Amino acid sequence: MVPLLIVGVLALAGLGAFLFIQRSASQAPQGMVLTPEAKAYVRSLKLAEVGMKANESLMGGTVVEITGKITNNGPTYLKQVDLYCVFYDTMGQVVLRQPVPIVRAKTGGLSPGDTKDFRLPFDNLPQSWNQDMPQLVIGQIVF
């Protein structure tokens, strides 16, 4: 009787884990897609002088700013470059994965050989964030 009960509990736990994984995958952020051409071009982009600082906002809260520069070392004009800023907690778990634009066509795009500054303000970071620099991942390039 006890072995049958243990098998039943393990089966329920496995089903619960499977459903949790399926639900998490279906809730993944949509929108940014790194095409094969963009994946190959990522090597031509360089992020530099990346830093993070916190400032007090006018509303009395804290604004965390990520600043830096992006350089286009490739041969192609870029209309748009978007990053994912991935924030973690002290256990290494993702607490926020925020898509942010750093290059836009309406602000001049990014020509070959050019460097542009970027500033990314965040005013609603989760309390569980570990206060470390987030991981910056290029999530989309539009040629």
Secondary structure, 3 states (H helix, E strand, C coil): CHHHHHHHHHHHHHHHHHHHHHHHHHCCCCCCCCCHHHHHHHHHEEEEEEEEEEEECCCCCEEEEEEEEEEECCCCCECEEEEEEEEEECCCCEEEEEEEEEECHHHCCECCCCEEEEEEEECCCCCCECCCCCEEEEEEEEC
